[in-house]
């Protein structure tokens, strides 16, 4: 966890969001910020199945939780690199978990993720 005497206010607010409203810590458990488990994000609820290069694209299925240590230095994100920035990733998971984070909360969460 962050040392309050060394962290910025945004980083501390982001940490609170990570462990609270944003629900990140449900799967990204300290100290490595992963639970090493597979989770089905059920992304198929956001798109219609369709044929791509002769294959039916219909769902992702379970993916392994990635460790978040050093995450700012390892783009692109998600198991298949579909998310180019941490901002994209925050927005993706905001939709997936239905956290309804505000613009300011997303910025604070980003500040926290950059400390890992």
C-alpha positions as CSV (number, residue, x, y, z in Angstrom):
1,X,0.0,0.0,0.0
2,X,1.1,3.6,-0.5
3,X,2.9,5.5,2.1
4,X,0.6,8.5,2.8
5,X,3.6,10.7,3.6
6,X,5.1,10.1,0.1
7,X,2.0,9.7,-2.1
8,X,0.1,12.5,-3.9
9,X,-3.5,13.2,-3.1
10,X,-4.5,11.8,-6.5
11,X,-2.5,8.6,-5.9
12,X,-4.2,8.1,-2.5
13,X,-7.6,8.7,-4.0
14,X,-6.7,6.2,-6.8
15,X,-5.6,3.6,-4.3
16,X,-9.0,4.0,-2.4
17,X,-10.8,3.5,-5.7
18,X,-8.7,0.5,-6.6
19,X,-9.6,-1.2,-3.4
20,X,-13.2,0.1,-3.3
21,X,-15.5,1.5,-6.0
22,X,-13.5,0.4,-9.0
23,X,-13.3,-3.2,-7.7
24,X,-9.8,-3.8,-9.1
25,X,-8.5,-5.5,-6.0
26,X,-11.1,-8.3,-6.3
27,X,-8.8,-9.9,-8.9
28,X,-5.6,-7.8,-8.6
29,X,-4.5,-8.7,-5.1
30,X,-1.4,-7.3,-3.5
31,X,1.6,-7.7,-3.3
32,X,1.9,-8.7,-7.0
33,X,-1.6,-7.4,-7.8
34,X,-2.8,-10.6,-9.3
35,X,-4.8,-13.6,-8.0
36,X,-3.2,-15.9,-10.8
37,X,-6.8,-17.1,-11.6
38,X,-8.8,-17.2,-14.8
39,X,-11.8,-14.9,-15.1
40,X,-14.5,-14.7,-17.7
41,X,-15.2,-11.0,-18.3
42,X,-18.3,-11.8,-20.3
43,X,-17.4,-9.3,-23.0
44,X,-19.8,-11.0,-25.4
45,X,-22.6,-8.8,-23.9
46,X,-21.0,-5.8,-25.7
47,X,-21.0,-7.2,-29.3
48,X,-22.8,-9.4,-31.8
49,X,-21.0,-12.6,-33.0
50,X,-19.7,-12.2,-36.6
51,X,-17.4,-14.0,-39.0
52,X,-13.8,-12.7,-39.1
53,X,-11.4,-14.4,-41.5
54,X,-13.6,-17.4,-41.7
55,X,-14.0,-17.9,-38.0
56,X,-17.0,-17.0,-35.8
57,X,-15.9,-14.4,-33.3
58,X,-18.3,-14.6,-30.4
59,X,-16.7,-14.4,-27.0
60,X,-13.4,-14.2,-25.2
61,X,-13.9,-16.8,-22.5
62,X,-11.7,-16.9,-19.3
63,X,-8.5,-15.0,-19.3
64,X,-5.7,-15.0,-16.6
65,X,-5.4,-12.0,-14.3
66,X,-2.3,-10.1,-15.1
67,X,0.0,-8.8,-12.4
68,X,0.0,-5.1,-12.3
69,X,3.4,-4.4,-10.9
70,X,5.2,-2.2,-13.4
71,X,2.1,-2.0,-15.6
72,X,2.8,1.5,-16.8
73,X,5.9,0.1,-18.6
74,X,4.2,-2.8,-20.5
75,X,1.7,-1.7,-23.1
76,X,-0.4,-2.8,-24.9
77,X,-2.8,-4.2,-22.4
78,X,-5.2,-7.2,-21.9
79,X,-4.4,-10.7,-23.0
80,X,-4.5,-9.9,-26.7
81,X,-3.1,-6.3,-26.7
82,X,-6.4,-4.8,-27.7
83,X,-6.0,-1.9,-25.3
84,X,-3.3,0.5,-26.2
85,X,-3.1,2.7,-23.1
86,X,-3.8,2.5,-19.4
87,X,-6.5,5.0,-20.0
88,X,-8.2,2.6,-22.5
89,X,-7.8,-0.2,-20.0
90,X,-9.4,1.8,-17.2
91,X,-12.3,2.7,-19.4
92,X,-12.7,-1.0,-20.6
93,X,-12.9,-2.3,-17.0
94,X,-15.1,0.7,-16.0
95,X,-17.6,-0.7,-18.5
96,X,-17.0,-4.4,-17.7
97,X,-17.6,-4.0,-13.9
98,X,-20.1,-1.2,-14.2
99,X,-18.2,1.0,-11.8
100,X,-19.4,4.3,-13.3
101,X,-16.2,6.1,-12.5
102,X,-16.1,9.8,-13.2
103,X,-13.4,11.5,-15.3
104,X,-11.7,12.6,-12.1
105,X,-11.8,9.1,-10.6
106,X,-10.4,7.6,-13.7
107,X,-7.5,10.1,-13.6
108,X,-6.9,9.3,-9.9
109,X,-7.0,5.5,-10.6
110,X,-4.4,6.1,-13.4
111,X,-2.2,8.0,-11.0
112,X,-2.3,5.0,-8.6
113,X,-1.6,2.4,-11.3
114,X,1.5,4.4,-12.3
115,X,2.9,3.9,-8.8
116,X,2.8,0.1,-9.0
